[in-house]
Amino acid sequence: MAGAGRLSAGEPVDGPPAASRDGVKARFASISLVSNSTLILLKVIAGTLTGSVAILTEAVHSSIDLVASAVAFVSVRKADEPADETHRYGHEKIENLAGAIEGILILVGSAAIAFEAIRHLVDHGRVQRLGLGMAVIALSLVVNTGVSARLRRAAAQTGSPALAGDAAHLGTDALTSAGVLGGLALVGLTGAQWIDPVVALCVAAVVVRTGVSLLSQASRVLVDESLPAGEVDLIRRAVEEFSAQGVVGYHELRTRRAGSRRYIDLHLQFRGGTSLEDAHRIAHELQDRVADALGGADVLIHLEPEDRVRPGETLAGGGDGPGPAGG
């Protein structure tokens, strides 16, 4: 006796409908795109007029954010397209690929920032018109802080890795803007010109850390890392709640994530004498239970008879991956 059932749930727990989430992601990606474009223009002008390498490196940093925002804008739209003949599992991983691209861009940008800062430090460059530079950086700090906070909330609401990556970029940009602003203030107070390129080097170090983090997060999803232990435990408990309905064991529990969607599949064993119709109905009830517990889940269950239960693979166990009690 064998069979399979699948349920796709597009709504996160206590979250908005899928169509609403799609609109939220696209709208906030657009906001990030516009704000970054404006800030880049202002920073380039201010950096050119003042001669501050720290401001120019901020412009480079924002340019990276602009490219990242464009990638996020495109990826969230593409990721929400339904499955087709060539992408039977959908397009959600495009968001994770976008996150990896953003991480790489950040690392490349940080190298450019460090090079320019060292060059100015060696050449003893001077900063002029500090007031203009500080005003532009202060504006950037306020705008990026606000937009980053809104993107972070939207990412949590929709489960979008692309928006989360964009929020991380802008949050880092706000922190580095605060550092640049403080550095410019110190240059004005002390007259020590070396502070400006040193601050730029500090910005580069912060940017590297963010880039490595984003690249690591995206890579884990792209190589199909299992869901967090807490979410796997929710699946186990959901299965165990069906023991009274004839479920006697399970194995081959596998989980992964693509974009904001979770994918789960497992083999479910039923007590001898359970009809295929009853087993199929119970499997769909379990799919509903798992979807309600996790949200955005695509659940695939393979039905098996009781004599397929292997030692240690009963409802007292369960796991994510091969091995006893989870096999």
TAZI-V843397 format. One record per backbone hydrogen bond with DSSP energy under -1.0 kcal/mol. NH is the residue of the N-H (numbers start at 1). CO is the residue of the C=O. E is the energy in kcal/mol with one decimal. If there is no record, write none. Layout:
nh->{NH	NH}
co->{CO	CO}
e->{E	E}
This chain:
nh->{5	7	9	15	21	22	23	24	25	26	27	28	29	30	31	32	33	34	35	36	37	38	39	40	41	42	43	44	45	46	47	48	49	50	51	56	57	58	59	60	61	62	63	64	65	66	67	68	69	70	71	72	73	74	75	76	78	79	81	84	90	94	95	97	98	99	100	101	102	103	104	105	106	107	108	109	110	111	112	113	114	115	116	117	118	119	120	121	122	123	125	128	133	134	135	136	137	138	139	140	141	142	143	144	145	146	147	148	149	150	151	152	153	154	155	156	157	158	159	164	165	166	167	168	169	170	171	172	173	174	175	176	177	178	179	180	181	182	183	184	185	186	187	188	189	190	191	195	196	198	199	200	201	202	203	204	205	206	207	208	209	210	211	212	213	214	215	216	217	218	219	220	221	222	223	224	225	232	233	234	235	236	237	238	239	240	241	242	243	245	246	247	248	249	251	253	254	256	258	261	262	263	264	265	266	267	268	269	270	271	274	279	280	281	282	283	284	285	286	287	288	289	290	291	292	293	294	295	298	299	300	301	302	303	304	308	309	313	317	318	321	326	327}
co->{301	299	297	12	17	18	19	20	21	22	23	24	25	26	27	28	29	30	31	32	33	34	35	36	37	38	39	40	41	42	43	44	45	46	47	52	53	54	55	56	57	58	59	60	61	62	63	64	65	66	67	68	69	70	71	72	74	75	78	87	87	91	92	93	94	95	96	97	98	99	100	101	102	103	104	105	106	107	108	109	110	111	112	113	114	115	116	117	118	119	120	50	129	130	131	132	133	134	135	136	137	138	139	140	141	142	143	144	145	146	147	148	149	150	151	152	153	154	155	160	161	162	163	164	165	166	167	168	169	170	171	172	173	174	175	176	177	178	179	180	181	182	183	184	185	186	187	192	193	194	195	196	197	198	199	200	201	202	203	204	205	206	207	208	209	210	211	212	213	214	215	216	217	218	219	221	220	228	229	230	231	232	233	234	235	236	237	239	240	242	243	242	269	269	267	326	265	263	261	258	296	256	298	254	300	251	302	249	304	246	271	275	276	277	278	279	280	281	282	283	284	285	286	287	288	289	290	291	262	7	264	5	266	3	268	305	306	310	314	325	253	323	323}
e->{-1.2	-1.4	-2.0	-2.2	-2.3	-2.4	-1.8	-2.2	-2.6	-2.2	-2.4	-2.4	-2.0	-1.8	-1.9	-2.1	-1.7	-2.2	-2.5	-2.2	-1.8	-2.0	-2.2	-2.3	-1.6	-1.9	-2.5	-2.6	-2.0	-2.6	-3.2	-2.2	-2.3	-2.3	-2.0	-2.0	-2.6	-1.6	-1.8	-2.1	-2.8	-2.7	-2.1	-2.1	-2.0	-2.4	-2.3	-2.7	-2.9	-2.4	-2.5	-2.7	-2.8	-2.3	-2.9	-2.5	-2.3	-3.2	-1.5	-1.2	-2.0	-1.9	-1.8	-2.5	-2.4	-1.9	-1.9	-2.4	-2.6	-2.0	-2.1	-2.5	-2.2	-1.8	-2.3	-2.6	-2.2	-1.4	-1.6	-2.4	-2.4	-2.2	-2.2	-2.3	-2.3	-2.1	-2.1	-2.0	-2.2	-2.3	-1.8	-3.3	-1.7	-3.0	-2.0	-2.1	-2.3	-2.3	-2.1	-2.3	-2.5	-2.1	-2.6	-2.7	-1.9	-2.0	-2.8	-2.5	-1.9	-1.8	-2.6	-2.4	-1.9	-2.3	-2.7	-2.1	-2.1	-2.3	-2.4	-1.9	-2.5	-2.2	-2.7	-2.1	-2.1	-2.3	-2.5	-2.3	-2.5	-2.3	-1.9	-2.7	-2.3	-1.9	-1.9	-2.8	-2.7	-2.2	-2.3	-2.7	-2.0	-2.0	-2.3	-2.3	-2.0	-2.9	-2.4	-1.2	-1.0	-1.7	-2.6	-1.7	-1.9	-2.0	-2.2	-2.0	-1.9	-2.0	-2.4	-2.2	-1.7	-1.8	-2.5	-2.5	-2.0	-2.5	-2.3	-2.2	-2.4	-2.4	-2.1	-1.9	-1.2	-2.3	-1.7	-2.0	-2.4	-2.1	-2.3	-1.4	-1.7	-2.3	-2.6	-2.1	-2.2	-2.6	-1.5	-1.9	-1.4	-1.4	-1.3	-1.5	-2.2	-1.2	-1.9	-1.4	-3.1	-2.0	-2.8	-2.1	-2.3	-2.7	-2.6	-2.4	-1.7	-3.0	-3.2	-3.0	-2.3	-2.9	-1.8	-2.7	-2.6	-2.2	-2.7	-2.4	-1.9	-1.9	-2.4	-2.3	-2.2	-2.1	-2.7	-2.6	-2.4	-1.8	-2.2	-2.1	-2.7	-2.2	-2.7	-1.9	-2.6	-2.7	-2.6	-1.6	-2.1	-2.5	-2.2	-2.8	-1.6	-1.6	-4.2}
